């Protein structure tokens, strides 16, 4: 229940800040207020449903083995990269991306005197998705 409350709370805060930004720039009428209320209610309901679902998945009370969600980890390999090293060695250093992906290594081979920009904003945190 706490997890679903946190999801809903975060969504509600984002909607509240968006509402403040909109009201500061747009004049309000009944249609705008109605649309905002419907959006708020649907966002809260969706957040609660998503939170409940994720809570059930986390507690392993939903059988996902025979669904596509359960099959994804068997078919797809994920490799995580980040510029900050992981103390559990589960995440690769983002400087190693060029070793695993030829799309990154083609430019690096041409300009290897500069070194691979493993700490660049785009590269800082990446996920490589490939077939097993």
C-alpha positions as CSV (number, residue, x, y, z in Angstrom):
1,X,0.0,0.0,0.0
2,X,2.9,2.4,0.8
3,X,4.3,1.9,-2.7
4,X,1.0,2.8,-4.4
5,X,0.7,5.8,-2.1
6,X,4.2,7.0,-3.2
7,X,3.4,6.6,-6.9
8,X,0.1,8.4,-6.5
9,X,1.7,11.1,-4.4
10,X,4.4,11.8,-6.9
11,X,2.0,12.0,-9.8
12,X,-0.3,14.3,-7.8
13,X,2.6,16.7,-7.0
14,X,3.6,16.8,-10.7
15,X,0.0,17.6,-11.6
16,X,-0.3,20.2,-9.0
17,X,2.9,22.0,-10.2
18,X,1.6,21.8,-13.8
19,X,-1.7,23.2,-12.7
20,X,0.1,26.2,-11.1
21,X,2.1,26.8,-14.2
22,X,-0.9,26.7,-16.4
23,X,-3.0,29.0,-14.2
24,X,-0.3,31.5,-14.2
25,X,-0.2,31.7,-18.0
26,X,-3.7,30.8,-19.2
27,X,-7.0,32.4,-18.2
28,X,-9.3,29.7,-16.7
29,X,-12.9,28.9,-17.8
30,X,-15.2,26.0,-17.1
31,X,-13.8,23.8,-19.8
32,X,-10.3,24.2,-18.6
33,X,-11.2,23.5,-15.0
34,X,-13.3,20.5,-16.0
35,X,-10.4,19.1,-18.2
36,X,-8.0,19.6,-15.3
37,X,-10.3,17.9,-12.8
38,X,-10.8,14.9,-15.2
39,X,-7.0,14.7,-15.7
40,X,-6.3,14.8,-12.0
41,X,-8.9,12.1,-11.2
42,X,-7.7,9.9,-14.0
43,X,-4.1,10.4,-13.1
44,X,-4.8,9.5,-9.4
45,X,-6.8,6.4,-10.4
46,X,-4.1,5.3,-12.9
47,X,-1.4,5.8,-10.4
48,X,-3.2,3.8,-7.8
49,X,-3.8,1.0,-10.2
50,X,-0.2,1.0,-11.4
51,X,1.0,1.1,-7.8
52,X,-1.2,-1.9,-6.8
53,X,0.0,-3.9,-9.8
54,X,3.7,-3.1,-9.1
55,X,3.2,-4.0,-5.5
56,X,1.7,-7.4,-6.4
57,X,4.6,-8.0,-8.8
58,X,7.1,-7.2,-6.2
59,X,5.5,-9.6,-3.7
60,X,5.4,-12.3,-6.4
61,X,1.7,-12.8,-5.9
62,X,1.0,-12.6,-9.6
63,X,2.1,-15.5,-11.9
64,X,3.9,-13.8,-14.7
65,X,5.9,-16.7,-15.9
66,X,3.6,-17.7,-18.8
67,X,3.0,-14.1,-20.0
68,X,5.1,-11.9,-22.3
69,X,6.3,-10.0,-19.2
70,X,7.7,-13.2,-17.7
71,X,9.3,-14.2,-21.0
72,X,11.2,-10.9,-21.7
73,X,14.1,-11.7,-19.3
74,X,14.6,-15.0,-21.1
75,X,14.7,-13.5,-24.5
76,X,16.5,-10.2,-24.0
77,X,19.8,-9.3,-22.3
78,X,20.2,-6.0,-20.6
79,X,23.6,-4.5,-19.9
80,X,23.7,-1.4,-17.7
81,X,26.3,1.4,-18.0
82,X,27.0,4.4,-15.8
83,X,29.9,6.8,-15.2
84,X,29.8,6.2,-11.5
85,X,31.2,2.8,-10.6
86,X,29.0,0.3,-8.9
87,X,30.3,-1.3,-5.7
88,X,28.5,-4.6,-6.5
89,X,30.0,-4.7,-10.0
90,X,26.5,-5.1,-11.6
91,X,26.8,-1.9,-13.7
92,X,29.6,-1.5,-16.3
93,X,31.6,1.7,-16.5
94,X,30.2,3.8,-19.3
95,X,33.7,4.1,-20.8
96,X,33.3,0.5,-21.9
97,X,30.3,1.2,-24.1
98,X,32.5,1.4,-27.2
99,X,33.8,-2.1,-26.5
100,X,30.2,-3.6,-26.6
101,X,28.5,-1.5,-29.3
102,X,30.0,-1.0,-32.8
103,X,27.9,2.1,-33.4
104,X,29.8,3.9,-30.6
105,X,33.2,2.3,-31.5
106,X,33.3,3.5,-35.2
107,X,33.7,7.1,-34.2
108,X,36.0,6.2,-31.4
109,X,38.4,4.3,-33.7
110,X,38.7,7.4,-36.0
111,X,39.4,9.8,-33.1
112,X,40.9,7.6,-30.4
113,X,43.4,10.3,-29.4
114,X,40.5,12.1,-27.8
115,X,39.4,9.1,-25.8
116,X,35.8,7.8,-25.5
117,X,33.5,10.4,-23.8
118,X,32.2,8.0,-21.2
119,X,31.2,10.8,-18.8
120,X,29.2,12.8,-21.5
121,X,25.6,13.7,-20.7
122,X,24.2,11.3,-23.3
123,X,26.5,8.4,-22.3
124,X,26.4,8.9,-18.5
125,X,23.7,6.3,-17.9
126,X,22.9,3.9,-20.7
127,X,21.2,0.5,-21.1
128,X,22.1,-1.9,-23.9
129,X,19.2,-4.1,-25.0
130,X,20.1,-7.1,-27.1
131,X,18.9,-10.7,-27.9
132,X,20.3,-13.5,-25.8
